C-alpha cells in the first residue's frame, strides 16, 4: 500500500509537498515509512518526523536538492509480514488515541476547544459551557434566535416593538398607553386632554379655574361664572420697558346676554417701563357696559369718564399757559347768558340732576367744550355712539366765571354803602 498524492521537493532533510495531506486520518503515514523519489536514479529516504499536511523530515539529507514537482511514493504497509501488520495496527491505534484525546478535551473543556480532524483544526465549544436542562444561571447572552421567547419564558412573544408592547399590556389594541398605566390613551393632544379630563380644543364650559397660563400672543375668550381674576403679563420683566396694551371691551354675555360687569382693573404700563408712571383703568357697571367708565390719563393727570373729563386741581401758575384774566364785564355777560337746567339722562329718567347744556356753553365760548365720542345705551338695550359728543367741566366753568361777578357785586355793595353814609351821616 503506497501514498502518491501530489508532488514534492526535497532540500536537505526537509521534504515539502504540493497537493499532499501527510496528516490525513487513516493514511498510515508515520515515522519509519520509506519514501521513494522518482529521480534518475531513484532516491530512497526514511521519514523521521511528520510536520504537517505538506512537510516531512526525512533522512538522509538530499544532496543535491530535489526540485519541486518531483513524483514520489511512500510505502505505507506490508500487511503480508508480521512487521507490516504490527505497524498498521499501531498507526490505527495512534489515530484513535488522538481522536479520543480530542473528544476528552471537548467534554471536559470550559471554553472553546480546538482539535484536529482529518488533518484540519476545528474549534468547538466545550461541553461545560453549553446550556443544560433546568436552571442556567450563567447565560449572559443569546444570539441567532429565530423564534421569539414567550412571555412565560421571560420574553415578549414577539419580534417587533409594537407587538411586544401590546403583548405585555403596555399599550392597548390601538397602540396607545392607557390612562390606567400612566399614559393618555390617545395619539393626539385633543384626545389626550379629553381622556385626562383636561381642557380640550374649542369651547370648554366646565372649566372652573386656571392659573399660571402663559400665552405669548393672542386673546383670552372665557365664559366665567362667580368671581374671576385675570392677569395679563405682556412678557416684560419688572423694570424693563413694556409696550402699552389696549383693552377693547365689546360685550360680555351668556346665552341670554344679561351678564353685567361688576368690576375690573388693570395697569397701562408706559414705554418707560415704570409701574409708578401708569394709571389704573377701572370699569364698573350697574346695568350695561357703558354706565360707569373711568380712565386715568398719564399725559395730563385728568380722569376721563363717560360723562366728561375731571381735570386735576393743580393751580400753580408754573404749570399753566395763562392766556389772560377774565374781566368782570366778560364774566357778567357769560353768566347772564348761561341757562342752568334740571335734567335726567334718557337711560335713567328717575334720577334728576342739575347742570348745564354743552351746546349753551359752546354758543358762549366754544373753547370750553371738548368734542369726543360718546357711547350711551339705547332704549332697546343696544349701544348708541355719538361721534361728535360734547363735554364740559361744570365746576371749572362755574367757579371761573362766578368769581369776577361776585367780586363786582361786592365792590358795588361797598360803593353803595359809602354813598349811603355820605347822604346820611347820622344813619346807622
Residue pairs with C-beta under 8 A, 6 or more apart in sequence:
1 28
1 75
1 76
1 77
1 79
2 73
2 74
2 75
2 76
3 27
3 28
3 29
3 73
3 74
3 76
4 71
4 72
4 73
4 74
5 19
5 20
5 21
6 17
6 18
6 19
6 20
7 17
7 18
7 19
7 68
7 69
7 70
7 71
7 72
8 15
8 16
8 17
8 18
8 20
8 37
8 66
8 68
8 70
8 72
9 15
9 16
9 18
9 65
9 66
9 67
9 68
9 69
9 70
10 16
10 37
10 45
10 58
10 62
10 65
10 66
10 70
11 62
11 65
11 66
12 61
12 62
12 65
13 48
13 57
13 58
13 59
13 60
13 61
13 62
14 55
14 56
14 57
14 58
15 35
15 45
15 55
15 56
15 57
15 58
16 54
16 55
16 68
17 53
17 54
17 55
17 56
18 54
18 68
18 69
20 53
20 54
21 27
21 53
21 54
21 119
22 29
22 50
22 51
22 52
22 53
22 54
22 55
22 56
22 119
23 29
23 50
23 52
23 53
23 116
23 119
24 53
24 118
24 119
25 95
25 99
25 117
25 118
25 119
26 92
26 95
27 76
28 76
28 77
28 87
28 88
28 91
28 92
29 47
29 50
29 74
29 76
30 47
30 50
30 87
30 90
30 91
30 94
31 47
31 48
31 49
31 50
32 46
32 47
32 87
33 46
33 47
33 74
33 75
33 76
34 44
34 45
34 46
34 47
34 74
34 75
35 44
35 45
35 46
35 47
35 56
35 58
35 72
35 73
35 74
35 75
36 42
36 43
36 44
36 72
36 73
36 74
36 75
37 43
37 44
37 45
37 66
37 70
37 71
37 72
38 70
38 71
38 72
38 73
39 66
39 70
43 62
43 66
45 58
45 59
45 60
45 62
46 58
46 59
47 56
47 57
47 58
47 74
48 57
48 58
48 59
49 56
49 57
50 56
50 57
51 57
52 119
53 119
77 84
77 85
77 87
77 88
78 84
78 87
79 85
79 88
98 116
99 117
102 113
102 115
102 116
102 117
103 115
105 113
105 115
105 126
106 113
106 115
106 124
106 126
106 127
107 126
107 127
108 126
108 127
108 128
109 125
109 126
109 127
109 128
109 129
110 126
110 128
110 129
111 125
111 126
111 129
112 123
112 124
112 125
112 126
113 123
113 124
113 125
113 126
114 121
114 122
114 123
115 121
115 122
115 124
116 122
131 139
148 155
148 156
148 157
148 158
148 159
149 155
149 156
149 157
150 157
151 157
151 167
151 168
156 163
156 164
156 167
156 168
157 163
157 164
157 167
158 164
158 166
158 167
162 171
162 175
165 171
165 175
166 172
166 173
166 175
169 181
170 177
170 181
171 177
171 178
171 183
172 178
172 185
174 187
175 187
176 183
176 184
176 185
176 186
176 187
177 183
177 184
177 185
178 185
179 185
179 195
179 196
184 191
184 192
184 195
184 196
185 191
185 192
185 195
186 192
186 194
186 195
189 201
190 200
190 201
192 198
193 199
193 200
193 201
194 200
199 207
199 210
203 223
205 223
214 233
216 235
220 230
222 228
222 230
223 254
232 245
232 266
234 242
234 243
234 245
234 269
235 242
236 242
236 243
236 269
236 273
238 275
239 273
240 273
241 271
241 272
241 273
242 269
242 273
243 271
244 268
244 269
244 270
244 271
245 268
247 266
247 281
249 261
249 283
249 289
251 257
251 289
252 259
252 261
252 289
253 259
260 285
260 286
260 287
260 288
261 283
261 284
261 285
261 289
262 284
262 285
263 282
263 283
263 284
264 282
264 283
265 280
265 281
265 282
266 280
266 281
267 275
267 278
267 279
267 280
267 281
268 278
268 279
268 281
268 298
269 275
269 277
269 278
270 277
270 278
270 298
277 298
278 298
279 295
279 296
279 297
279 298
280 296
281 294
281 295
281 296
282 294
283 289
283 292
283 293
283 294
284 292
285 291
285 292
286 292
287 377
288 377
288 381
288 383
289 383
290 306
290 375
290 376
290 377
290 383
291 306
291 377
292 305
292 306
293 304
293 305
293 306
294 303
294 304
294 305
295 303
295 304
295 305
296 303
297 303
297 304
300 311
300 312
301 311
301 312
301 314
302 309
302 310
302 311
302 312
303 309
303 310
304 310
306 374
306 375
306 376
307 391
308 370
308 391
308 392
308 393
309 370
309 391
309 393
310 393
311 393
311 396
326 400
326 401
326 403
326 404
327 404
328 404
328 405
328 407
328 408
330 404
331 401
331 402
331 403
331 404
331 405
331 408
332 404
332 405
332 408
334 364
334 365
334 401
335 401
335 402
335 405
337 360
337 363
337 364
338 356
338 360
338 361
338 364
338 401
339 356
339 357
339 360
340 354
340 355
340 356
341 354
341 355
341 356
341 357
342 352
342 353
342 354
343 352
343 353
343 354
343 355
344 350
344 351
344 352
344 353
345 351
345 353
345 376
346 376
346 379
347 376
347 377
347 378
347 379
355 394
356 392
356 394
356 397
358 369
358 390
358 391
358 392
359 390
361 368
361 369
361 392
361 397
362 368
362 369
362 390
368 392
368 393
368 397
369 390
369 391
369 392
370 390
370 391
370 392
371 388
371 389
371 390
371 391
372 389
372 391
373 385
373 386
373 387
373 389
374 385
374 386
374 389
374 391
375 383
375 384
375 385
375 386
376 383
376 384
376 386
377 383
377 384
378 384
420 427
421 427
